Amino acid sequence: MRVIAGSARSLRLETPEGMDTRPTTDRIKETLFNMIQFELPDCRFLDIFSGSGGIGIEALSRGAKEAVFIENNKNALACIEKNLTHTKFAEKSKVMKQDAFVALQSLEVAKNKEPFDVVFMDPPYNMELERKVLEYFTVSSLVTEDTLIIFEAALDTDISYLDELGYDLKKQKIYKTNQHIFVKRSKR
């Protein structure tokens, strides 16, 4: 796995060993970032269920002004920290070593908080964690109607609840084994 483009282009990234994480392949990452390239300059980027940190690091490499990484797996956290040091993005980053919902609550009460411009999450598949995060965001000040929220999910993931929760489906990109879903809070 490597950084695809930007200031850290071609730098190799470490990934956690074992089956606890699923690093996004370079091809899928390149497709994803080609679709959101105009959202990235000077954005605040939130990477939930970060794994190796590859998605947030790619955002930083392509011009995000800061990235927050949320991960609670010890091996993945070690990779994120090594990758941030290797790419020289540690100063633009905050790594939260917590459960996703505890970390979101901590961010909610932080001083000088601004909403995030882009949120990416890659939770374990088929546990409905993406739905729980979206439910949290319906009343959260961490996102606005302008925040682009992207989540990676299994192909068979039911997203019929989006409208009910107050989200507009902006785009859905289907790959061979998974998909990316792009949503924003409805402006109702």
Order of alpha helices (4+ residues) and beta strands (2+ residues): alpha-beta-alpha-beta-alpha-beta-alpha-beta-alpha-beta-alpha-beta-beta
